[in-house]
Amino acid sequence: MKWILALLVAGWLGGTSGAWAETSLDPAPDRFVAGTSYTLGFWVLQHGTHPYEGELSPVGLRFTRPDGESLTFPGTPLPEAGHYAASVVLPAGDWKIEGLQGMFMPHQAGTVSVPGGLKAEPVRKESIDGFVAQGVDYWGAVRPPGFPDLPAEPAPVARATAASAPPAPPSDPLPPSAPPPSVTSSRVAGAAGVPAWTLPLAAAGGAALAAGGWWLVRRRSADDEEPPPRDPSAETIVISG
């Protein structure tokens, strides 16, 4: 009775709007061989567009053969939101792959043939469109298959205010005004304010004094010299008969 009630609750949750998720597989090895261990990465996204906000348990991959044999491998959370990895070892046969998604209903993720290759279910276009429309990117370089990088939001443009605006550069100083024209005066500031017209007279007087001094020196020199001796023959008068 309890398991019937659990199935009814799970079915109700799966059918309720918003209570569903999708599992998508990462790129897998090219070939699977029976009895060999492989690691498969997979994503569990609510609505197929974003990680579930909370803890999901159990999460893993379930492989089922047409004869009813089923193998379940638990998933280990990886650093990226909604990303898991499971180590699987399969016997020979054709297997259907389902993602176990905690409280959400299992979701078919692909098929694999052993020996042979794995074929993953493609990510629905509606899921990628929904991811782009919501405008929130949850991942970096490692992201679900087919999910594009969303452009970064432009940085807000800072508006300049009176407080934040840089100070205006100082304006060029005005060129110094020309000095006022000098006032011509009839008096030249000489020693003790002597009038300009007296300067030529002073110069002429100085020249006259210098000439007079030179004449006196020459006169004294002439007086000090002895006269040359007289020649008596020069004063003899000869009278011829």
C-alpha positions as CSV (number, residue, x, y, z in Angstrom):
1,M,0.0,0.0,0.0
2,K,2.8,2.4,0.8
3,W,4.6,1.9,-2.5
4,I,1.3,2.6,-4.3
5,L,1.0,5.8,-2.4
6,A,4.6,6.7,-3.2
7,L,3.9,6.1,-6.9
8,L,0.8,8.3,-6.8
9,V,2.7,11.1,-5.1
10,A,5.6,10.9,-7.6
11,G,3.1,10.9,-10.5
12,W,1.3,13.9,-9.0
13,L,4.6,15.8,-8.6
14,G,5.7,14.9,-12.1
15,G,2.4,16.1,-13.6
16,T,2.3,19.3,-11.6
17,S,3.3,22.4,-13.5
18,G,7.0,23.2,-12.8
19,A,7.7,19.8,-11.1
20,W,9.7,18.2,-13.9
21,A,13.4,18.0,-15.0
22,E,15.5,16.8,-17.9
23,T,18.7,14.8,-18.0
24,S,21.2,15.4,-20.8
25,L,24.5,13.4,-21.4
26,D,28.0,14.8,-21.9
27,P,29.9,13.5,-24.9
28,A,30.6,9.8,-24.3
29,P,33.4,7.4,-25.5
30,D,33.1,6.3,-29.1
31,R,32.8,2.6,-28.2
32,F,31.7,0.5,-25.3
33,V,32.9,-3.0,-24.5
34,A,31.3,-5.4,-22.1
35,G,32.9,-5.5,-18.6
36,T,34.9,-2.3,-19.1
37,S,34.5,0.7,-16.7
38,Y,33.5,4.1,-18.2
39,T,32.7,7.4,-16.7
40,L,29.7,9.3,-18.0
41,G,28.9,12.9,-17.3
42,F,25.4,14.2,-17.2
43,W,23.3,17.2,-16.3
44,V,20.0,17.4,-14.4
45,L,18.2,20.7,-15.1
46,Q,14.8,21.7,-13.8
47,H,12.5,22.6,-16.7
48,G,15.6,21.7,-18.8
49,T,16.8,25.3,-18.4
50,H,18.4,25.8,-14.9
51,P,19.8,23.9,-11.9
52,Y,17.4,22.8,-9.2
53,E,17.7,25.1,-6.1
54,G,18.1,22.5,-3.5
55,E,19.3,18.9,-2.9
56,L,18.3,16.1,-5.3
57,S,18.5,12.5,-4.1
58,P,18.9,10.0,-5.5
59,V,20.6,11.1,-8.7
60,G,22.2,8.6,-11.1
61,L,21.9,6.7,-14.4
62,R,19.7,3.7,-14.9
63,F,20.3,1.2,-17.7
64,T,17.5,-1.2,-18.8
65,R,17.6,-4.0,-21.3
66,P,14.6,-5.3,-23.3
67,D,14.6,-8.4,-21.2
68,G,13.9,-6.3,-18.1
69,E,17.3,-6.4,-16.6
70,S,18.1,-3.0,-15.0
71,L,21.4,-1.6,-13.6
72,T,21.6,1.7,-11.6
73,F,24.8,3.7,-11.1
74,P,24.8,6.6,-8.6
75,G,25.9,10.1,-9.7
76,T,28.6,12.1,-8.0
77,P,28.1,15.9,-7.9
78,L,30.7,17.9,-9.9
79,P,31.7,21.5,-9.2
80,E,29.3,22.9,-11.8
81,A,25.7,23.4,-10.7
82,G,23.5,20.5,-11.9
83,H,26.4,18.5,-13.2
84,Y,27.1,14.9,-12.2
85,A,29.3,11.9,-13.1
86,A,28.7,8.2,-12.9
87,S,31.1,5.2,-13.4
88,V,29.3,2.4,-15.3
89,V,30.2,-1.2,-16.3
90,L,27.7,-2.9,-18.6
91,P,27.2,-6.4,-19.9
92,A,26.6,-7.0,-23.6
93,G,23.3,-6.0,-24.9
94,D,21.2,-3.0,-25.9
95,W,20.4,-0.6,-23.1
96,K,18.0,2.3,-22.6
97,I,19.5,5.1,-20.5
98,E,17.4,7.1,-18.0
99,G,18.4,9.9,-15.6
100,L,17.3,9.5,-12.0
101,Q,16.4,13.0,-10.8
102,G,15.5,12.8,-7.1
103,M,11.8,13.8,-6.6
104,F,11.4,14.4,-10.4
105,M,10.3,11.6,-12.7
106,P,13.1,9.7,-14.6
107,H,14.0,11.2,-17.9
108,Q,15.2,9.2,-20.9
109,A,18.7,10.3,-21.9
110,G,19.7,7.9,-24.7
111,T,20.6,4.4,-25.7
112,V,23.8,2.3,-25.8
113,S,24.8,-0.9,-27.5
114,V,27.5,-3.1,-25.9
115,P,29.7,-3.7,-27.8
116,G,29.0,-0.5,-29.8
117,G,28.4,3.1,-29.3
118,L,26.1,5.5,-27.3
119,K,23.5,7.7,-28.8
120,A,22.4,10.6,-26.5
121,E,19.0,12.2,-26.8
122,P,19.4,15.7,-28.2
123,V,18.8,18.7,-26.0
124,R,15.4,20.1,-26.8
125,K,15.4,23.5,-28.6
126,E,12.7,24.7,-26.2
127,S,15.1,24.2,-23.3
128,I,17.9,26.2,-24.9
129,D,15.4,28.9,-25.9
130,G,14.1,29.0,-22.4
131,F,17.6,29.3,-20.9
132,V,18.4,32.2,-23.3
133,A,15.1,33.9,-22.5
134,Q,15.6,33.9,-18.8
135,G,18.9,35.7,-19.2
136,V,20.8,34.1,-16.3
137,D,24.0,32.1,-17.0
138,Y,24.9,29.6,-14.3
139,W,28.1,28.2,-15.8
140,G,31.6,29.1,-17.1
141,A,33.5,27.1,-19.7
142,V,32.0,23.8,-18.6
143,R,28.3,23.9,-19.4
144,P,25.5,21.7,-20.6
145,P,25.7,20.5,-24.2
146,G,24.2,23.0,-26.7
147,F,23.9,25.8,-24.1
148,P,25.4,29.0,-25.4
149,D,27.4,31.6,-23.4
150,L,25.1,34.5,-22.6
151,P,26.6,38.0,-23.2
152,A,27.7,39.7,-20.1
153,E,25.5,42.6,-18.9
154,P,27.0,46.0,-19.7
155,A,28.5,47.8,-16.8
156,P,26.3,50.6,-15.5
157,V,27.3,54.0,-16.9
158,A,28.3,56.3,-14.1
159,R,26.7,59.7,-14.3
160,A,28.9,62.6,-13.5
161,T,27.8,64.7,-10.6
162,A,29.1,67.9,-9.1
163,A,30.9,65.8,-6.4
164,S,32.4,63.2,-8.8
165,A,33.1,65.4,-11.8
166,P,36.9,66.1,-12.1
167,P,37.9,69.6,-11.4
168,A,38.1,71.8,-14.5
169,P,41.7,72.6,-15.6
170,P,42.8,76.1,-14.6
171,S,42.3,78.7,-17.3
172,D,45.4,80.2,-18.9
173,P,46.5,83.3,-17.0
174,L,45.9,86.6,-18.7
175,P,49.1,88.0,-20.4
176,P,50.8,90.7,-18.3
177,S,49.6,94.1,-19.3
178,A,52.2,96.4,-20.9
179,P,53.8,98.8,-18.5
180,P,52.5,102.3,-18.8
181,P,54.6,104.6,-21.0
182,S,57.3,106.4,-19.1
183,V,56.8,110.0,-18.6
184,T,59.6,112.1,-20.2
185,S,60.9,114.7,-17.8
186,S,63.0,117.8,-18.5
187,R,65.0,116.9,-15.4
188,V,67.2,113.8,-15.3
189,A,67.6,112.2,-12.0
190,G,71.3,112.7,-11.5
191,A,73.2,113.2,-8.4
192,A,71.0,115.0,-5.9
193,G,68.5,115.8,-8.7
194,V,70.9,118.2,-10.8
195,P,69.1,119.6,-13.9
196,A,70.1,118.1,-17.2
197,W,71.2,121.4,-18.8
198,T,74.1,121.8,-16.2
199,L,75.8,118.6,-17.2
200,P,77.3,120.0,-20.5
201,L,78.6,123.1,-18.6
202,A,80.2,120.9,-16.0
203,A,81.9,118.8,-18.7
204,A,83.2,122.0,-20.5
205,G,84.5,123.4,-17.3
206,G,86.4,120.2,-16.5
207,A,88.0,120.2,-20.0
208,A,89.1,123.9,-19.5
209,L,90.7,123.1,-16.2
210,A,92.5,120.1,-17.7
211,A,93.9,122.3,-20.5
212,G,95.0,125.0,-18.1
213,G,96.8,122.5,-15.9
214,W,98.6,121.0,-18.9
215,W,99.7,124.6,-20.1
216,L,101.1,125.4,-16.6
217,V,103.1,122.2,-16.6
218,R,104.6,122.9,-19.9
219,R,105.5,126.5,-18.9
220,R,107.3,125.4,-15.8
221,S,109.3,122.8,-17.7
222,A,110.4,125.5,-20.2
223,D,111.5,127.9,-17.4
224,D,113.6,125.1,-15.8
225,E,115.6,124.4,-18.9
226,E,119.1,126.2,-19.2
227,P,119.6,128.4,-22.3
228,P,122.2,127.0,-24.8
229,P,125.7,128.7,-24.7
230,R,126.3,131.6,-27.0
231,D,128.8,131.3,-29.9
232,P,131.1,134.4,-29.8
233,S,131.9,134.1,-33.5
234,A,128.3,134.5,-34.3
235,E,128.3,138.0,-32.8
236,T,131.6,139.2,-34.5
237,I,131.1,141.7,-37.2
238,V,133.7,141.7,-39.9
239,I,134.1,144.9,-42.0
240,S,136.2,144.4,-45.1
241,G,138.1,147.3,-46.7
